[in-house]
Each structure stands twice: as C-alpha cells, then as structure tokens.
C-alpha cells in the first residue's frame, strides 16, 4: 500500500514538470525518522514525523526542510508504524 501511494504521487507529479527534479530530505530528528519528499510539481509527502515533544524541535526541523525545498505546506503524511519516534 505504501509503495502504491508513493508511486502514484510520483507518477502524477512527473507530468508537466520537466525542468525540476525530485527532492528527498532525510530530516535529523535524533533517533527517530522523518523523510520529506517533494515532487517536481511541488507536491510534498512527509514519511513519519519524528519524536513528539522536545519543545517542537522535530516539527521545527521538518518546517525548515520544507522551506529549503520551497514547499509552503505538507500535502500528504504517511506514518509507517506507531512507534513513538515515528509519530
């Protein structure tokens, strides 16, 4: 199911987006997991969200990665499993 979602997102994004490239950011969430994918058309997918708490540390890092990618929002969020360091 995860592969289907990711493939569908990338396939749809590839249409009409010839000059840009796929961007993948592995966000440093210190022991957790957070990966931001931004397609050539500008759609974004966040895979896992890092640790909760810590004064919003991980959320801030994800926002910084999104800004670096030129994304002004996260279009899709995919949680791979419900361990604390992924949600």
N, C-alpha and C positions, 0 to 999 in steps of 0.2 A: 504494500500500500504506500509506504514512504517513497519507494522508487517511482511508483506511478505518479505521485504528486509532483515530485521533483522533475521528472521527465516532461510532464505536461506543462509545468511552469516554464521550463527552458525552451520547449518547442514553441510555445506561444510567444515567448519573448524574442525568439530569433527572427520572426517575420518582421521585415522592415527596419531592422536595427543592424545595418551593415557595418557602420564605422566604429561602433563601440564594442567592448569585449566584456565577457563575464567576469565579475569581480567576486572573490571569496575572501572573507576576513575571518581569521581564527582569533576570536577575542580573548584576551588574557583575563580569565576570571579565577585565577589562582586555585587550581584543583578541580574546578567544575568544568562545564562545557558550554560554549556559546559560539555558534558559527553563523555569520551573516553572509548571505548570497544575494548579490544584486545583478540582475539580468541586463543585457544590452538595452532593453527597452525601459529600464528603470524600476521594474518590479523588484520587491525585496522579500526574502524569506529568511527568517531567523530560526535556526535549528537549535533548540534548547536555550535557556536563559540565564544560566549560571546560578550562583548562590543567592538566596533571598537575604535581606537584612544588610548588615555591614554599612548602614547609612546610605544605601543606594549605590554603593561602589560599583557593582557589576552592571546595574542599569545605566549608570553614567558612562561606563566604558563602551557599552553597546551603542548608546546615543552618539558617542564620539566616533565610533566606527561607521555608523550610518551617515553622519555628516561628512566624514572623509570620502565616503562613496558617492556623495551627492544625493542621498536618499533623505527625503523630508518626512518619511513615515515608514513603518514596517507593514507591508501588505499581508504577509502570512507568517504565522508562528507554528512551528512543529515541535512538539515535545516528544522525544523519543521514548522516555520512560520516566516514571515519577520518583526518581531518587532526588533527594534534596539539592544536590549540586547540579541538577539539570532543569529544575523548575524554579 
